[in-house]
Amino acid sequence: MMVIATERRKGAAWVKFENPLDVRVMAIDGTWCRDCQLIDVSETGAQIRLTGPAVNETEFFLLLTNFGNPVFRMCIRRWVDGTLMGVSFHRDFIGAKPLAQLRREAELV
């Protein structure tokens, strides 16, 4: 993975990838999933390129891994321009537990 630029937009540092990363977007209820590419990302949001038509839902998950433990962020769609989509990351805690806490709980059982 090669990072080519870091810039600031709307107060957050954005990282743009030389070769966009293959990621997925998935419905909150898991009924659909689409491949896409992560173009740039910050602490507060991301820009992705969809491989198909735009997502109709305003909230969905951005899955950053296709294997192993899932890494994901809950997203809110902010804008769509053709196959490009801008999202902001949901700030509320969605019930995920830190890995260290999961391990401690598993050892108690």
N, C-alpha and C positions, 0 to 999 in steps of 0.2 A: 504494500500500500504506500503510495507516494502522495504526500501533501504538497500542493504547489503554492498555496497562498493562505495567508491569514489576514482578514480584514475586519473592520468594525462596521456593523450596520445596526442601527437602532439600539445602541448601547451594549451589545454583546459581541464578543469576538467570534467571528465565523471562520471555519476551516473549510477550504475548498479542496476536493480530491482531484488529483491529476487524472486518475482512472476512477470513475464513479464506482462505488461499492454496490454489489448485488445485494438487495434486501427485499423484504416483502411488506405489504400492507395487509392487515387482516381485520375483518369485522369484529366488533366487541363481542358478539355472540358466537363467533367462529364459523358463520355460515358461508363466508367467502374469503378467499385469499388471492392476492395478485402479486406477481413479480414486479419489481421496479428497481431503480438505481438511486442511490444516495449521492447527490451532487455536492451539497455542502451542509454543514451542521454547526450548531452552536449549543450553548447550554439551554437556550430558550426555544429553539425551533430548528427546522431543516427545510431544504428544498430537494424534492425528489422528482424523478422522471418516470412516469408510468409507461408500461409497455402496451397498455390498452386504453380504453376509454376512461374518463375521469371517474373517480369514486363519488357516488351519490351521497353517502353518509357524511355527516360533519365530524363525527368522532370515530376513531378506529385506532388500531395498534400498528406501530412501525416495528417490525421484527428485524433486528440487526444481525441475528445469527440463524443459520439454517441447520445447525447441528449442536449437540451438547446442551448445556443449560441455556435456556432462552434469555436473550437480552432484548428488551423491548421498551418502548415508551408509548404512552397513551397520547394520541395526537388530536388536535382540533384543526380542521381544514380552514385555512385563511384565504387562499386565492387559488385559482386554476387558470392556466394559460396554455391551451392545447394539451400537450402531454406533461407539462411542468405543473407542479403543485407546491405551494408553500404551506407549511404546517407549523403550528406552535405546539409545544409540549404542555400537556395538562399538568398543572401544579399540585393537584390534590393527591394524597397518598391513596393508592388503589388497592391496598391490602397485601402487597408483596412484602415478604420478610427478608431481611438481610441474610445472606448465605450462612454467616457465622451463627445467627440465631436458629436457623433451620437445623444446622448440625448439632447444636446444643440440645434442641428439642428431640432430635432423633436418637441421641445417646441416652436420654432419659427413658425411652420406651423399651 
